[in-house]
Amino acid sequence: INNKKKELISFRYIISHVPQDIFLIDSSFISNIAFGVDESKVDMERVKLVCKAAQISEFIEGSKYSYNTHVGERGMQLSGGQKQRIGIARALYKKSQILILDEATSALDTLTEQKVMKAINSFNPDLTIISIAHRLSTLKDNDRLIYLKDGIIQSDGDPLTVTKLIK
């Protein structure tokens, strides 16, 4: 592998992306959170920790087989918000340095979204979070807000100042 490919692979390793629609396999919560990790190598303490941060641990632990409960094909037994929180837990499990949230909390009510974002921010203070959202409440605790309209930057700065300008 040449140096550019190595750099690209290294760069991809430090990023986690949580899209609006989460891909889930017909397997356990564990397999969907520690996605791609051999079952014998899954760190269950970390799984529980990231689930707590994603505000999904109580739901999982209350399920019939707890973390071993199967989610069904494409997570058909879960709500949109539960799927999104599984996706967030998966991203946190990966131990990335950069987390991209692309409408990743759109299916959550405002209170749950606030709890999830607060937990994510305290989970790893060194984590860089890039949030893409339509709801301004999702972005209020960010350090910087860039407002785009029709692909053009309309405003850039602290969330309070930018929010006042776009209202």
Summary of the structure (lengths in Angstrom):
residues: 167
radius of gyration: 17.1
end to end distance: 49.9
largest distance: 52.1
contacts: 467
relative contact order: 0.14
helix: 48%
strand: 16%
